[in-house]
Amino acid sequence: MNDVWVALGLTLLAGMATGIGSVIAFTAQRTNYRFLSVAAGFSAGVMLYVSFVEIFPESAKILSARYGDTWGNWLTVLSFFGGMILMAIIDNVIPAADNPHETHSEEETAPLHDPRAVIPDFQSAAYQGPEKHLSVDDHGKSHKRLLRTGLFTALAIAIHNFPEGIVTFIAAMQEPSLGVAIAVAIALHNIPEGISVSVPIFYATGNRRKAFLYSLISGLAEPLGAVIALERSF
């Protein structure tokens, strides 16, 4: 029974890291783009490391035990690249102006490369003419659209966190050390996710409490996945 509580605790802590992201977002300067880029890059690096060092070999091992070495390895590789293709399709159907993965203009990214650079006027930096380049984000959004972006981001992250909670719980139950490693990696990954939820909601409403609440709710999907995994195991 102690193992169950440890696994649930690790999953809860990993999910609640989105709240840490909200707090950081509120204390950092609104124009500190270098900090946001470093935080996102660091979390991405941690998750890539864990994926290739821990999760990928473990999935190949489990699938090979179930389907044999040949099919197990093929399913692992096909699942990996299938996920990449699915992400590319989703990324492609999102309008460029609403897509955070699109490349910003040089004027917009100047503060990332040079701390002495002047913070640009984003409304003028994002060209508003009829031949607007698709790679330039539209920063002239109304508060309503900005709020909608934050809410949809919270929903997407909640859906994303749900299976993470299942994986963290199962890993912690089978191998506590692996569960701790995954929980720490997911927690680090969830911090900038909390930032991505709270910042647009805060900018749209000016309400720190509401932004923090939505960020925290998106993280609660993590322990919810763990609870469902627990119920299915009995």
N, C-alpha and C positions, 0 to 999 in steps of 0.2 A: 504493500500500500504506500510505503514511503517513496518508492520509485515513481508511482503515479503522481504524487504531489510534487515531486522534484520536476518531472516532465511538464506538468501543468504550470509550475512556477516559471520554468525557463521560457515556455511559450508566451506566458503573460508578460514577462519582462521584455521579450523581443518585440511583442506587439506594441507595448506602451512606449517604445522608443520614438514613435511618431510624435508623442507629446514633447519629447526633448527637442525634436526638430522645430516644433512650434515656438518653444521658449527661445531657442537660438535665433530663429527668424525675427522675433520681436525685439531682441536685445542688439542684434547686429544692425549696422547702418543700412538703410534701404537701398543705398547705391553701392554697397560692397559686393559687386559682382564677382570679384576675385575669390572671395570667401565661398560664395555659393558654388562656383565652378570647382573649386578644390574639394569641397564637401561631397559634391556629386561624383567627381572623378575618383575620390578615395573609396567611397562606398561601392562604386562599380568595380573597382579593382579588387576589393575584398570579396565580392560576390563571384567574380570571375575565377579568383584563386580557389575558393571553396568549391565552385562548380567543377573545375577540372581536376582538383586534387582529391576531393572527397566524394562529391555526389556522382560525377560521371563514372568513376571506377566502381562505385557501390551499385549503381543502377545496372551496369554491365554484369556485375557478379550476380545480382538478384535475378535478372532476366535470363542469364545463362543457366542458372539453376532450375529455372522454370521451363525454358524452351530449348535448352541445349546451347553449346558454345557458339555454333554458327549463327542460329537465329537470334540468340541473345545479344550477340555483338552487333548484328545487323539492326535489330530493333532499337538498340541504344543509339547507334549512329543516325538512323532514320528519324528517331524522335528528336534528337538534337537539331538536325538540320531542318526537320519539319517545323520545329518551333521558330527557327530563324525565318523560314519562308512565311509563316503565319504572321510574325511580327512585321515583316516587310510589307505584306499585303495590307495590314491594318494601318501602317504608317503611310502607305501610298494613298489610301482612300480618305485620309483626314486632310481637309483643306490646308494649304501651305500657311495661310495667315494664322490659323489656329494651332499649327503643329509646332511644339517646342523643339522638335528635332531638326527643323529647318535651319539653314545657315543664316546668321545675322549679317547685316552689312558691316563694313569695316568701321564706320563711324560708331555703330552700336557696340562693337566689341573692343574698341580702343581702350577703355578702362581696364580690361582684363590683361592687356599686355603692358600697359604703361600706367602706373598709379598716378602719375602727374597729368594724365590726359583729362581734358575737360569732359564732364558728364554731359552727354548729348541730350538734345531735346528729341525724345523718341518719336513724338508725333511728326516732327519734320524729317527725322531720319528715315522713318518708314514712308517711302514715296507713295503719295496718294493719287497719282495720276492714273489714267486709263491703261497705261502700259506698265503698271507696277510689276516689278520683278517678283516672281513667286517665292524666291528664297528669303525675302525680307518680311519679317513678322509685322503684323498690323498692331501697333501699340496704341492706336487711337480708339480702342474698344470702350464702349460705355460700361458703367458700373454693373449694369444688368448682365452683360455678356461676360464680364470678368467674374462675377459671382457664379454664373453658370459654369464657367471653366473650372473654378475651384470645387464646385459641388460634383461635377462629373469626374474630376481628378480624385476626389475622396471616394466616389463609388468605384472607380477603376482600381484604386489601391486596395479598397476593402475586398474586392473580388480576387485581387492578386494575393492578398495576405491570407485568405482562407486556406488554400492548399499549402501555403508555407507553414501554417499552424499544424496541419496534419503531419507534414513531413518532420517538423521539429519534434513533435510529440512522439511519433513512432521511433525516430532515431534515438531520442533520449531514453525511451523504454528499453530498446534493444542494446544500446551502447551509450552510457551516460556521457563519456568523454566526447563522443561524436555529437551528441545532442547539445553539449555546451558549446562546441565549436560552431555548429550551425546556428544556434541561438545568438551567439555573439556576432556572427557575420550578418545575420538577418537584422539584428538590432542596429548595427552600424549602417546597414542599407536603408533601414526605416527612418533614420534621422533626416536625411535629405528628402525622403518621401513626405515626412511631416511638414517640412518647409514648403514643398510644392503644393500642399493642400492649404496651409494656413495663409501663405502670402497673398494669393489672389483674393481669398475671402476677406482678409483684413483690409487689403487695398480697396475692395469694393464696398465694404460696410463700415470700416473704421472701428469695428468691434473685435477687440482682441479675444474676449471670452468666447464669442461665437466661432472665431477662427480656430481657437485651441480645441473647442469641443468637437468640431467636425474632424479635425486632425486625429483626436483621440479615438473617436468612434471608428474611423477607418482602421486604426490599429487593433481594435477589439475583435475584428474578424479573425485575428490570429488565434487567440485563446478559444474562440468559438469553434474553429476548425479542430483544435485539440480536444474539446469536449465531445464533439461528434465522433472523432476517432476513438475516444475512450468508450463511448456508448457502443460503437460497432464492435469493439474488441471483447465485449461481454455477451 
